[in-house]
C-alpha cells in the first residue's frame, strides 16, 4: 500500500487534521489503545469529506450511506496521552460501488499507524449498492 506521506500522488487531495490524545484513548500501559486508531481513521475521513464539500450529512441527504466493508491498520510506533497527532486521509481507489480511503497517523514526522478502510456506496432505502458519488470517484488515485 502506498502511504500518503511518503508517496503522494500529485493529483491526490490529502486532508490533515490535528488531534490531541485524551486520557480516555489510552490503555493501562499509557499508550493509545489499538482499536482507537480506527476511530482516528474515521475522524480523518470525516474531515476529508467535509473539506471536499461532502460532509456525511450531505451524503445521507442524497440517500446514500458509506458503510465500512474492510479495515486494515498497520501499527508502526505508539502514541501516548497528550500527544498531538496529525490524522491524514485521501481517496485511494474507487471501483463501481466501492471506495478505498487511505489513512495515516503521525506524531510530528513519525508515522505511528497507516492503513485504509473500504466502503460500499449504498442506497439508504433499498440497502442496495449504487455507483459511487461522482465527486469522490474522480479523486481516486489508482
N, CA, C and O atoms as a GROMACS GRO file, in nm:
protein
  568
    1UNK      N    1   0.085  -0.119   0.000
    1UNK     CA    2   0.000   0.000   0.000
    1UNK      C    3   0.089   0.124   0.000
    1UNK      O    4   0.182   0.134   0.080
    2UNK      N    5   0.062   0.216  -0.087
    2UNK     CA    6   0.132   0.344  -0.086
    2UNK      C    7   0.087   0.423   0.035
    2UNK      O    8  -0.031   0.425   0.069
    3UNK      N    9   0.182   0.489   0.100
    3UNK     CA   10   0.143   0.573   0.212
    3UNK      C   11   0.120   0.714   0.161
    3UNK      O   12   0.174   0.755   0.059
    4UNK      N   13   0.040   0.786   0.233
    4UNK     CA   14   0.007   0.924   0.196
    4UNK      C   15   0.130   1.011   0.206
    4UNK      O   16   0.158   1.091   0.117
    5UNK      N   17   0.203   0.995   0.315
    5UNK     CA   18   0.314   1.085   0.345
    5UNK      C   19   0.434   1.061   0.254
    5UNK      O   20   0.493   1.156   0.202
    6UNK      N   21   0.470   0.934   0.233
    6UNK     CA   22   0.595   0.906   0.164
    6UNK      C   23   0.582   0.894   0.013
    6UNK      O   24   0.682   0.904  -0.058
    7UNK      N   25   0.462   0.873  -0.037
    7UNK     CA   26   0.447   0.853  -0.180
    7UNK      C   27   0.316   0.914  -0.231
    7UNK      O   28   0.232   0.844  -0.287
    8UNK      N   29   0.299   1.044  -0.212
    8UNK     CA   30   0.172   1.104  -0.253
    8UNK      C   31   0.160   1.114  -0.404
    8UNK      O   32   0.258   1.147  -0.472
    9UNK      N   33   0.042   1.086  -0.456
    9UNK     CA   34   0.016   1.108  -0.598
    9UNK      C   35  -0.010   1.257  -0.617
    9UNK      O   36  -0.078   1.317  -0.534
   10UNK      N   37   0.041   1.318  -0.723
   10UNK     CA   38   0.026   1.463  -0.740
   10UNK      C   39  -0.120   1.506  -0.748
   10UNK      O   40  -0.153   1.616  -0.705
   11UNK      N   41  -0.208   1.421  -0.801
   11UNK     CA   42  -0.348   1.460  -0.814
   11UNK      C   43  -0.430   1.430  -0.689
   11UNK      O   44  -0.549   1.462  -0.683
   12UNK      N   45  -0.367   1.369  -0.588
   12UNK     CA   46  -0.439   1.329  -0.468
   12UNK      C   47  -0.459   1.447  -0.374
   12UNK      O   48  -0.365   1.521  -0.344
   13UNK      N   49  -0.582   1.464  -0.329
   13UNK     CA   50  -0.610   1.563  -0.226
   13UNK      C   51  -0.601   1.493  -0.092
   13UNK      O   52  -0.671   1.394  -0.068
   14UNK      N   53  -0.516   1.542  -0.004
   14UNK     CA   54  -0.500   1.483   0.128
   14UNK      C   55  -0.551   1.580   0.233
   14UNK      O   56  -0.516   1.698   0.235
   15UNK      N   57  -0.636   1.528   0.319
   15UNK     CA   58  -0.688   1.606   0.431
   15UNK      C   59  -0.600   1.581   0.552
   15UNK      O   60  -0.554   1.469   0.574
   16UNK      N   61  -0.577   1.686   0.631
   16UNK     CA   62  -0.499   1.674   0.754
   16UNK      C   63  -0.574   1.738   0.868
   16UNK      O   64  -0.630   1.847   0.855
   17UNK      N   65  -0.576   1.668   0.981
   17UNK     CA   66  -0.648   1.713   1.099
   17UNK      C   67  -0.560   1.690   1.221
   17UNK      O   68  -0.503   1.582   1.235
   18UNK      N   69  -0.549   1.789   1.309
   18UNK     CA   70  -0.475   1.770   1.434
   18UNK      C   71  -0.570   1.718   1.540
   18UNK      O   72  -0.686   1.757   1.547
   19UNK      N   73  -0.518   1.628   1.623
   19UNK     CA   74  -0.597   1.571   1.732
   19UNK      C   75  -0.504   1.546   1.851
   19UNK      O   76  -0.398   1.486   1.836
   20UNK      N   77  -0.546   1.592   1.968
   20UNK     CA   78  -0.468   1.571   2.091
   20UNK      C   79  -0.523   1.446   2.160
   20UNK      O   80  -0.643   1.436   2.185
   21UNK      N   81  -0.434   1.352   2.192
   21UNK     CA   82  -0.474   1.227   2.256
   21UNK      C   83  -0.527   1.255   2.396
   21UNK      O   84  -0.462   1.321   2.476
   22UNK      N   85  -0.647   1.206   2.422
   22UNK     CA   86  -0.706   1.220   2.556
   22UNK      C   87  -0.670   1.099   2.642
   22UNK      O   88  -0.631   0.994   2.591
   23UNK      N   89  -0.685   1.116   2.771
   23UNK     CA   90  -0.656   1.006   2.864
   23UNK      C   91  -0.746   0.886   2.834
   23UNK      O   92  -0.702   0.772   2.848
   24UNK      N   93  -0.868   0.911   2.795
   24UNK     CA   94  -0.963   0.804   2.765
   24UNK      C   95  -0.920   0.720   2.644
   24UNK      O   96  -0.968   0.609   2.627
   25UNK      N   97  -0.830   0.773   2.561
   25UNK     CA   98  -0.781   0.699   2.443
   25UNK      C   99  -0.676   0.595   2.479
   25UNK      O  100  -0.644   0.509   2.397
   26UNK      N  101  -0.622   0.602   2.600
   26UNK     CA  102  -0.508   0.517   2.634
   26UNK      C  103  -0.549   0.393   2.714
   26UNK      O  104  -0.657   0.387   2.772
   27UNK      N  105  -0.459   0.295   2.714
   27UNK     CA  106  -0.482   0.172   2.788
   27UNK      C  107  -0.405   0.174   2.920
   27UNK      O  108  -0.350   0.278   2.958
   28UNK      N  109  -0.400   0.062   2.988
   28UNK     CA  110  -0.334   0.055   3.119
   28UNK      C  111  -0.183   0.079   3.110
   28UNK      O  112  -0.120   0.111   3.211
   29UNK      N  113  -0.126   0.064   2.991
   29UNK     CA  114   0.017   0.089   2.973
   29UNK      C  115   0.047   0.233   2.936
   29UNK      O  116   0.163   0.270   2.918
   30UNK      N  117  -0.058   0.316   2.925
   30UNK     CA  118  -0.040   0.458   2.895
   30UNK      C  119  -0.022   0.489   2.747
   30UNK      O  120   0.014   0.601   2.712
   31UNK      N  121  -0.049   0.392   2.661
   31UNK     CA  122  -0.040   0.416   2.518
   31UNK      C  123  -0.180   0.409   2.457
   31UNK      O  124  -0.272   0.353   2.516
   32UNK      N  125  -0.195   0.466   2.339
   32UNK     CA  126  -0.325   0.465   2.272
   32UNK      C  127  -0.366   0.320   2.246
   32UNK      O  128  -0.290   0.243   2.187
   33UNK      N  129  -0.485   0.286   2.290
   33UNK     CA  130  -0.542   0.153   2.269
   33UNK      C  131  -0.553   0.126   2.120
   33UNK      O  132  -0.597   0.213   2.045
   34UNK      N  133  -0.515   0.008   2.077
   34UNK     CA  134  -0.502  -0.021   1.933
   34UNK      C  135  -0.629   0.006   1.853
   34UNK      O  136  -0.620   0.054   1.740
   35UNK      N  137  -0.746  -0.022   1.908
   35UNK     CA  138  -0.871  -0.003   1.834
   35UNK      C  139  -0.902   0.145   1.810
   35UNK      O  140  -0.977   0.179   1.719
   36UNK      N  141  -0.844   0.233   1.891
   36UNK     CA  142  -0.871   0.376   1.873
   36UNK      C  143  -0.813   0.431   1.743
   36UNK      O  144  -0.855   0.538   1.698
   37UNK      N  145  -0.718   0.361   1.683
   37UNK     CA  146  -0.667   0.407   1.555
   37UNK      C  147  -0.775   0.402   1.447
   37UNK      O  148  -0.773   0.483   1.354
   38UNK      N  149  -0.869   0.310   1.459
   38UNK     CA  150  -0.983   0.308   1.365
   38UNK      C  151  -1.072   0.429   1.388
   38UNK      O  152  -1.130   0.482   1.293
   39UNK      N  153  -1.085   0.473   1.512
   39UNK     CA  154  -1.159   0.596   1.541
   39UNK      C  155  -1.084   0.715   1.480
   39UNK      O  156  -1.147   0.805   1.425
   40UNK      N  157  -0.953   0.715   1.490
   40UNK     CA  158  -0.874   0.823   1.429
   40UNK      C  159  -0.891   0.822   1.277
   40UNK      O  160  -0.900   0.928   1.214
   41UNK      N  161  -0.896   0.702   1.218
   41UNK     CA  162  -0.921   0.694   1.074
   41UNK      C  163  -1.057   0.754   1.041
   41UNK      O  164  -1.071   0.823   0.940
   42UNK      N  165  -1.156   0.727   1.125
   42UNK     CA  166  -1.289   0.784   1.100
   42UNK      C  167  -1.287   0.935   1.110
   42UNK      O  168  -1.350   1.004   1.029
   43UNK      N  169  -1.217   0.988   1.208
   43UNK     CA  170  -1.204   1.134   1.220
   43UNK      C  171  -1.140   1.192   1.093
   43UNK      O  172  -1.184   1.294   1.042
   44UNK      N  173  -1.036   1.125   1.044
   44UNK     CA  174  -0.965   1.173   0.925
   44UNK      C  175  -1.054   1.168   0.802
   44UNK      O  176  -1.057   1.264   0.724
   45UNK      N  177  -1.128   1.059   0.783
   45UNK     CA  178  -1.213   1.052   0.662
   45UNK      C  179  -1.333   1.146   0.673
   45UNK      O  180  -1.379   1.196   0.571
   46UNK      N  181  -1.383   1.169   0.792
   46UNK     CA  182  -1.490   1.267   0.811
   46UNK      C  183  -1.441   1.406   0.772
   46UNK      O  184  -1.512   1.481   0.705
   47UNK      N  185  -1.319   1.439   0.814
   47UNK     CA  186  -1.260   1.568   0.777
   47UNK      C  187  -1.237   1.576   0.627
   47UNK      O  188  -1.261   1.680   0.566
   48UNK      N  189  -1.189   1.468   0.568
   48UNK     CA  190  -1.167   1.464   0.423
   48UNK      C  191  -1.297   1.495   0.349
   48UNK      O  192  -1.299   1.579   0.260
   49UNK      N  193  -1.403   1.428   0.385
   49UNK     CA  194  -1.533   1.450   0.319
   49UNK      C  195  -1.581   1.594   0.339
   49UNK      O  196  -1.633   1.656   0.246
   50UNK      N  197  -1.563   1.646   0.459
   50UNK     CA  198  -1.604   1.784   0.488
   50UNK      C  199  -1.526   1.882   0.400
   50UNK      O  200  -1.584   1.975   0.343
   51UNK      N  201  -1.396   1.862   0.389
   51UNK     CA  202  -1.313   1.952   0.308
   51UNK      C  203  -1.345   1.940   0.160
   51UNK      O  204  -1.322   2.035   0.084
   52UNK      N  205  -1.397   1.827   0.119
   52UNK     CA  206  -1.436   1.808  -0.021
   52UNK      C  207  -1.577   1.862  -0.049
   52UNK      O  208  -1.626   1.853  -0.161
   53UNK      N  209  -1.640   1.919   0.055
   53UNK     CA  210  -1.775   1.971   0.038
   53UNK      C  211  -1.881   1.864   0.040
   53UNK      O  212  -1.993   1.886  -0.006
   54UNK      N  213  -1.847   1.747   0.094
   54UNK     CA  214  -1.941   1.635   0.103
   54UNK      C  215  -1.946   1.580   0.244
   54UNK      O  216  -1.914   1.463   0.266
   55UNK      N  217  -1.986   1.660   0.342
   55UNK     CA  218  -1.995   1.605   0.477
   55UNK      C  219  -2.096   1.490   0.480
   55UNK      O  220  -2.186   1.483   0.395
   56UNK      N  221  -2.081   1.401   0.576
   56UNK     CA  222  -2.170   1.285   0.586
   56UNK      C  223  -2.318   1.326   0.579
   56UNK      O  224  -2.398   1.256   0.518
   57UNK      N  225  -2.353   1.436   0.642
   57UNK     CA  226  -2.494   1.481   0.638
   57UNK      C  227  -2.541   1.503   0.495
   57UNK      O  228  -2.654   1.468   0.460
   58UNK      N  229  -2.455   1.562   0.412
   58UNK     CA  230  -2.490   1.586   0.271
   58UNK      C  231  -2.504   1.454   0.196
   58UNK      O  232  -2.596   1.436   0.116
   59UNK      N  233  -2.412   1.362   0.221
   59UNK     CA  234  -2.417   1.231   0.156
   59UNK      C  235  -2.546   1.159   0.194
   59UNK      O  236  -2.616   1.105   0.109
   60UNK      N  237  -2.577   1.160   0.323
   60UNK     CA  238  -2.701   1.095   0.368
   60UNK      C  239  -2.825   1.167   0.317
   60UNK      O  240  -2.926   1.103   0.290
   61UNK      N  241  -2.817   1.299   0.302
   61UNK     CA  242  -2.931   1.374   0.246
   61UNK      C  243  -2.956   1.333   0.101
   61UNK      O  244  -3.068   1.345   0.052
   62UNK      N  245  -2.854   1.286   0.033
   62UNK     CA  246  -2.868   1.235  -0.103
   62UNK      C  247  -2.923   1.092  -0.105
   62UNK      O  248  -2.944   1.035  -0.212
   63UNK      N  249  -2.945   1.035   0.014
   63UNK     CA  250  -2.996   0.899   0.022
   63UNK      C  251  -2.889   0.792   0.011
   63UNK      O  252  -2.918   0.678  -0.023
   64UNK      N  253  -2.764   0.830   0.041
   64UNK     CA  254  -2.651   0.739   0.027
   64UNK      C  255  -2.587   0.712   0.163
   64UNK      O  256  -2.577   0.802   0.246
   65UNK      N  257  -2.545   0.590   0.184
   65UNK     CA  258  -2.467   0.552   0.302
   65UNK      C  259  -2.334   0.496   0.258
   65UNK      O  260  -2.321   0.446   0.147
   66UNK      N  261  -2.234   0.504   0.345
   66UNK     CA  262  -2.099   0.454   0.314
   66UNK      C  263  -2.051   0.359   0.424
   66UNK      O  264  -1.956   0.391   0.495
   67UNK      N  265  -2.115   0.243   0.439
   67UNK     CA  266  -2.072   0.151   0.544
   67UNK      C  267  -1.933   0.094   0.516
   67UNK      O  268  -1.892   0.079   0.401
   68UNK      N  269  -1.861   0.063   0.623
   68UNK     CA  270  -1.728   0.005   0.612
   68UNK      C  271  -1.740  -0.143   0.580
   68UNK      O  272  -1.812  -0.216   0.648
   69UNK      N  273  -1.669  -0.187   0.476
   69UNK     CA  274  -1.664  -0.328   0.439
   69UNK      C  275  -1.536  -0.395   0.487
   69UNK      O  276  -1.534  -0.515   0.515
   70UNK      N  277  -1.431  -0.316   0.496
   70UNK     CA  278  -1.299  -0.370   0.531
   70UNK      C  279  -1.219  -0.260   0.598
   70UNK      O  280  -1.230  -0.143   0.564
   71UNK      N  281  -1.137  -0.300   0.695
   71UNK     CA  282  -1.048  -0.205   0.761
   71UNK      C  283  -0.915  -0.274   0.789
   71UNK      O  284  -0.911  -0.391   0.827
   72UNK      N  285  -0.807  -0.200   0.768
   72UNK     CA  286  -0.673  -0.253   0.795
   72UNK      C  287  -0.590  -0.144   0.860
   72UNK      O  288  -0.591  -0.028   0.817
   73UNK      N  289  -0.518  -0.183   0.963
   73UNK     CA  290  -0.428  -0.090   1.031
   73UNK      C  291  -0.293  -0.157   1.049
   73UNK      O  292  -0.286  -0.270   1.098
   74UNK      N  293  -0.187  -0.089   1.011
   74UNK     CA  294  -0.050  -0.131   1.041
   74UNK      C  295   0.002  -0.036   1.147
   74UNK      O  296  -0.002   0.086   1.130
   75UNK      N  297   0.051  -0.093   1.256
   75UNK     CA  298   0.100  -0.014   1.368
   75UNK      C  299   0.252  -0.004   1.360
   75UNK      O  300   0.321  -0.105   1.351
   76UNK      N  301   0.303   0.120   1.363
   76UNK     CA  302   0.447   0.142   1.347
   76UNK      C  303   0.513   0.189   1.476
   76UNK      O  304   0.626   0.149   1.505
   77UNK      N  305   0.446   0.271   1.553
   77UNK     CA  306   0.500   0.324   1.679
   77UNK      C  307   0.382   0.369   1.765
   77UNK      O  308   0.277   0.405   1.712
   78UNK      N  309   0.398   0.366   1.898
   78UNK     CA  310   0.285   0.402   1.984
   78UNK      C  311   0.266   0.553   2.002
   78UNK      O  312   0.362   0.630   1.997
   79UNK      N  313   0.142   0.590   2.021
   79UNK     CA  314   0.108   0.726   2.064
   79UNK      C  315   0.074   0.718   2.212
   79UNK      O  316   0.032   0.614   2.262
   80UNK      N  317   0.092   0.831   2.281
   80UNK     CA  318   0.066   0.835   2.424
   80UNK      C  319  -0.023   0.953   2.458
   80UNK      O  320  -0.047   1.042   2.376
   81UNK      N  321  -0.070   0.952   2.582
   81UNK     CA  322  -0.155   1.060   2.632
   81UNK      C  323  -0.090   1.196   2.604
   81UNK      O  324   0.030   1.215   2.624
   82UNK      N  325  -0.172   1.289   2.557
   82UNK     CA  326  -0.138   1.429   2.532
   82UNK      C  327  -0.053   1.451   2.407
   82UNK      O  328  -0.016   1.565   2.378
   83UNK      N  329  -0.021   1.345   2.334
   83UNK     CA  330   0.049   1.364   2.205
   83UNK      C  331  -0.042   1.441   2.110
   83UNK      O  332  -0.163   1.420   2.108
   84UNK      N  333   0.018   1.529   2.033
   84UNK     CA  334  -0.055   1.599   1.928
   84UNK      C  335  -0.032   1.521   1.799
   84UNK      O  336   0.080   1.513   1.748
   85UNK      N  337  -0.141   1.465   1.746
   85UNK     CA  338  -0.133   1.380   1.628
   85UNK      C  339  -0.181   1.454   1.505
   85UNK      O  340  -0.261   1.547   1.513
   86UNK      N  341  -0.132   1.410   1.390
   86UNK     CA  342  -0.182   1.456   1.262
   86UNK      C  343  -0.251   1.335   1.198
   86UNK      O  344  -0.188   1.232   1.175
   87UNK      N  345  -0.379   1.350   1.170
   87UNK     CA  346  -0.459   1.245   1.108
   87UNK      C  347  -0.476   1.281   0.962
   87UNK      O  348  -0.527   1.389   0.930
   88UNK      N  349  -0.435   1.194   0.873
   88UNK     CA  350  -0.436   1.223   0.729
   88UNK      C  351  -0.522   1.121   0.656
   88UNK      O  352  -0.527   1.004   0.693
   89UNK      N  353  -0.591   1.167   0.551
   89UNK     CA  354  -0.674   1.078   0.470
   89UNK      C  355  -0.678   1.126   0.326
   89UNK      O  356  -0.669   1.246   0.299
   90UNK      N  357  -0.693   1.031   0.236
   90UNK     CA  358  -0.716   1.062   0.095
   90UNK      C  359  -0.784   0.942   0.031
   90UNK      O  360  -0.784   0.832   0.087
   91UNK      N  361  -0.841   0.964  -0.085
   91UNK     CA  362  -0.904   0.856  -0.160
   91UNK      C  363  -0.793   0.773  -0.224
   91UNK      O  364  -0.702   0.827  -0.287
   92UNK      N  365  -0.803   0.641  -0.208
   92UNK     CA  366  -0.708   0.550  -0.272
   92UNK      C  367  -0.758   0.509  -0.409
   92UNK      O  368  -0.698   0.543  -0.511
   93UNK      N  369  -0.868   0.434  -0.412
   93UNK     CA  370  -0.929   0.392  -0.538
   93UNK      C  371  -1.080   0.392  -0.527
   93UNK      O  372  -1.137   0.394  -0.418
   94UNK      N  373  -1.142   0.389  -0.642
   94UNK     CA  374  -1.288   0.383  -0.650
   94UNK      C  375  -1.322   0.289  -0.765
   94UNK      O  376  -1.280   0.311  -0.879
   95UNK      N  377  -1.398   0.186  -0.733
   95UNK     CA  378  -1.439   0.087  -0.835
   95UNK      C  379  -1.587   0.057  -0.818
   95UNK      O  380  -1.628  -0.005  -0.720
   96UNK      N  381  -1.666   0.101  -0.914
   96UNK     CA  382  -1.810   0.075  -0.908
   96UNK      C  383  -1.873   0.136  -0.785
   96UNK      O  384  -1.881   0.258  -0.772
   97UNK      N  385  -1.918   0.051  -0.692
   97UNK     CA  386  -1.985   0.096  -0.571
   97UNK      C  387  -1.893   0.092  -0.449
   97UNK      O  388  -1.941   0.104  -0.336
   98UNK      N  389  -1.763   0.076  -0.470
   98UNK     CA  390  -1.669   0.068  -0.358
   98UNK      C  391  -1.563   0.178  -0.369
   98UNK      O  392  -1.524   0.221  -0.477
   99UNK      N  393  -1.517   0.219  -0.250
   99UNK     CA  394  -1.412   0.320  -0.244
   99UNK      C  395  -1.318   0.286  -0.130
   99UNK      O  396  -1.361   0.242  -0.023
  100UNK      N  397  -1.189   0.307  -0.153
  100UNK     CA  398  -1.088   0.287  -0.050
  100UNK      C  399  -1.038   0.423  -0.005
  100UNK      O  400  -1.004   0.509  -0.087
  101UNK      N  401  -1.033   0.442   0.126
  101UNK     CA  402  -0.978   0.564   0.184
  101UNK      C  403  -0.852   0.529   0.261
  101UNK      O  404  -0.855   0.448   0.354
  102UNK      N  405  -0.741   0.591   0.222
  102UNK     CA  406  -0.612   0.568   0.286
  102UNK      C  407  -0.598   0.663   0.405
  102UNK      O  408  -0.635   0.780   0.398
  103UNK      N  409  -0.545   0.611   0.514
  103UNK     CA  410  -0.531   0.692   0.636
  103UNK      C  411  -0.394   0.671   0.699
  103UNK      O  412  -0.336   0.562   0.692
  104UNK      N  413  -0.344   0.777   0.761
  104UNK     CA  414  -0.219   0.771   0.836
  104UNK      C  415  -0.230   0.857   0.961
  104UNK      O  416  -0.302   0.956   0.964
  105UNK      N  417  -0.156   0.816   1.062
  105UNK     CA  418  -0.149   0.890   1.188
  105UNK      C  419  -0.003   0.919   1.216
  105UNK      O  420   0.081   0.828   1.219
  106UNK      N  421   0.028   1.047   1.237
  106UNK     CA  422   0.164   1.091   1.265
  106UNK      C  423   0.171   1.164   1.399
  106UNK      O  424   0.074   1.225   1.442
  107UNK      N  425   0.287   1.157   1.462
  107UNK     CA  426   0.324   1.248   1.570
  107UNK      C  427   0.447   1.318   1.518
  107UNK      O  428   0.553   1.257   1.501
  108UNK      N  429   0.435   1.447   1.492
  108UNK     CA  430   0.538   1.523   1.422
  108UNK      C  431   0.559   1.454   1.287
  108UNK      O  432   0.463   1.440   1.212
  109UNK      N  433   0.678   1.412   1.255
  109UNK     CA  434   0.702   1.346   1.126
  109UNK      C  435   0.710   1.194   1.141
  109UNK      O  436   0.743   1.124   1.044
  110UNK      N  437   0.680   1.142   1.258
  110UNK     CA  438   0.690   0.998   1.284
  110UNK      C  439   0.557   0.931   1.250
  110UNK      O  440   0.453   0.966   1.305
  111UNK      N  441   0.562   0.835   1.159
  111UNK     CA  442   0.443   0.759   1.121
  111UNK      C  443   0.412   0.659   1.231
  111UNK      O  444   0.493   0.571   1.261
  112UNK      N  445   0.294   0.672   1.292
  112UNK     CA  446   0.254   0.583   1.401
  112UNK      C  447   0.167   0.468   1.351
  112UNK      O  448   0.179   0.355   1.398
  113UNK      N  449   0.079   0.498   1.256
  113UNK     CA  450  -0.011   0.396   1.202
  113UNK      C  451  -0.051   0.433   1.060
  113UNK      O  452  -0.062   0.551   1.026
  114UNK      N  453  -0.071   0.332   0.978
  114UNK     CA  454  -0.118   0.354   0.843
  114UNK      C  455  -0.215   0.242   0.807
  114UNK      O  456  -0.210   0.133   0.864
  115UNK      N  457  -0.301   0.270   0.713
  115UNK     CA  458  -0.396   0.168   0.672
  115UNK      C  459  -0.503   0.225   0.582
  115UNK      O  460  -0.483   0.326   0.515
  116UNK      N  461  -0.616   0.158   0.581
  116UNK     CA  462  -0.725   0.200   0.494
  116UNK      C  463  -0.857   0.144   0.542
  116UNK      O  464  -0.863   0.053   0.623
  117UNK      N  465  -0.963   0.202   0.489
  117UNK     CA  466  -1.096   0.145   0.502
  117UNK      C  467  -1.155   0.137   0.361
  117UNK      O  468  -1.129   0.222   0.276
  118UNK      N  469  -1.235   0.034   0.338
  118UNK     CA  470  -1.306   0.020   0.212
  118UNK      C  471  -1.455   0.033   0.246
  118UNK      O  472  -1.505  -0.030   0.339
  119UNK      N  473  -1.523   0.116   0.167
  119UNK     CA  474  -1.665   0.145   0.191
  119UNK      C  475  -1.748   0.106   0.070
  119UNK      O  476  -1.702   0.114  -0.044
  120UNK      N  477  -1.871   0.065   0.097
  120UNK     CA  478  -1.968   0.045  -0.010
  120UNK      C  479  -2.051   0.171  -0.021
  120UNK      O  480  -2.070   0.242   0.078
  121UNK      N  481  -2.099   0.199  -0.139
  121UNK     CA  482  -2.192   0.309  -0.161
  121UNK      C  483  -2.330   0.246  -0.174
  121UNK      O  484  -2.360   0.178  -0.272
  122UNK      N  485  -2.415   0.269  -0.072
  122UNK     CA  486  -2.546   0.206  -0.068
  122UNK      C  487  -2.658   0.307  -0.074
  122UNK      O  488  -2.649   0.416  -0.017
  123UNK      N  489  -2.764   0.269  -0.144
  123UNK     CA  490  -2.889   0.345  -0.137
  123UNK      C  491  -2.948   0.316   0.001
  123UNK      O  492  -2.969   0.200   0.036
  124UNK      N  493  -2.975   0.420   0.079
  124UNK     CA  494  -3.022   0.401   0.216
  124UNK      C  495  -3.159   0.335   0.225
  124UNK      O  496  -3.188   0.265   0.322
  125UNK      N  497  -3.244   0.358   0.126
  125UNK     CA  498  -3.379   0.299   0.131
  125UNK      C  499  -3.377   0.151   0.094
  125UNK      O  500  -3.432   0.068   0.166
  126UNK      N  501  -3.314   0.119  -0.016
  126UNK     CA  502  -3.314  -0.020  -0.063
  126UNK      C  503  -3.201  -0.104  -0.004
  126UNK      O  504  -3.206  -0.227  -0.009
  127UNK      N  505  -3.100  -0.038   0.052
  127UNK     CA  506  -2.980  -0.106   0.104
  127UNK      C  507  -2.907  -0.182  -0.006
  127UNK      O  508  -2.840  -0.282   0.020
  128UNK      N  509  -2.921  -0.134  -0.128
  128UNK     CA  510  -2.856  -0.195  -0.244
  128UNK      C  511  -2.738  -0.108  -0.288
  128UNK      O  512  -2.742   0.014  -0.273
  129UNK      N  513  -2.634  -0.170  -0.341
  129UNK     CA  514  -2.520  -0.092  -0.390
  129UNK      C  515  -2.560  -0.002  -0.507
  129UNK      O  516  -2.642  -0.039  -0.591
  130UNK      N  517  -2.500   0.116  -0.509
  130UNK     CA  518  -2.517   0.210  -0.620
  130UNK      C  519  -2.379   0.262  -0.657
  130UNK      O  520  -2.285   0.252  -0.578
  131UNK      N  521  -2.369   0.318  -0.776
  131UNK     CA  522  -2.240   0.375  -0.819
  131UNK      C  523  -2.194   0.480  -0.719
  131UNK      O  524  -2.274   0.549  -0.656
  132UNK      N  525  -2.062   0.490  -0.707
  132UNK     CA  526  -2.002   0.584  -0.613
  132UNK      C  527  -2.040   0.727  -0.649
  132UNK      O  528  -2.060   0.760  -0.766
  133UNK      N  529  -2.050   0.810  -0.549
  133UNK     CA  530  -2.076   0.952  -0.566
  133UNK      C  531  -1.968   1.006  -0.660
  133UNK      O  532  -1.849   0.991  -0.632
  134UNK      N  533  -2.007   1.070  -0.771
  134UNK     CA  534  -1.908   1.112  -0.871
  134UNK      C  535  -1.796   1.199  -0.815
  134UNK      O  536  -1.681   1.185  -0.856
  135UNK      N  537  -1.828   1.288  -0.721
  135UNK     CA  538  -1.726   1.377  -0.665
  135UNK      C  539  -1.614   1.297  -0.598
  135UNK      O  540  -1.498   1.339  -0.600
  136UNK      N  541  -1.647   1.182  -0.538
  136UNK     CA  542  -1.546   1.100  -0.473
  136UNK      C  543  -1.471   1.014  -0.574
  136UNK      O  544  -1.349   1.001  -0.567
  137UNK      N  545  -1.544   0.957  -0.667
  137UNK     CA  546  -1.481   0.872  -0.768
  137UNK      C  547  -1.374   0.942  -0.847
  137UNK      O  548  -1.274   0.881  -0.885
  138UNK      N  549  -1.393   1.072  -0.874
  138UNK     CA  550  -1.295   1.149  -0.952
  138UNK      C  551  -1.164   1.170  -0.876
  138UNK      O  552  -1.063   1.205  -0.936
  139UNK      N  553  -1.166   1.150  -0.744
  139UNK     CA  554  -1.048   1.175  -0.663
  139UNK      C  555  -0.960   1.052  -0.647
  139UNK      O  556  -0.853   1.062  -0.587
  140UNK      N  557  -1.002   0.939  -0.700
  140UNK     CA  558  -0.923   0.816  -0.686
  140UNK      C  559  -0.788   0.832  -0.755
  140UNK      O  560  -0.778   0.893  -0.862
  141UNK      N  561  -0.685   0.777  -0.693
  141UNK     CA  562  -0.551   0.791  -0.748
  141UNK      C  563  -0.505   0.667  -0.822
  141UNK      O  564  -0.401   0.670  -0.888
  142UNK      N  565  -0.579   0.558  -0.813
  142UNK     CA  566  -0.538   0.436  -0.886
  142UNK      C  567  -0.657   0.366  -0.945
  142UNK      O  568  -0.642   0.262  -1.009
   0.00000   0.00000   0.00000
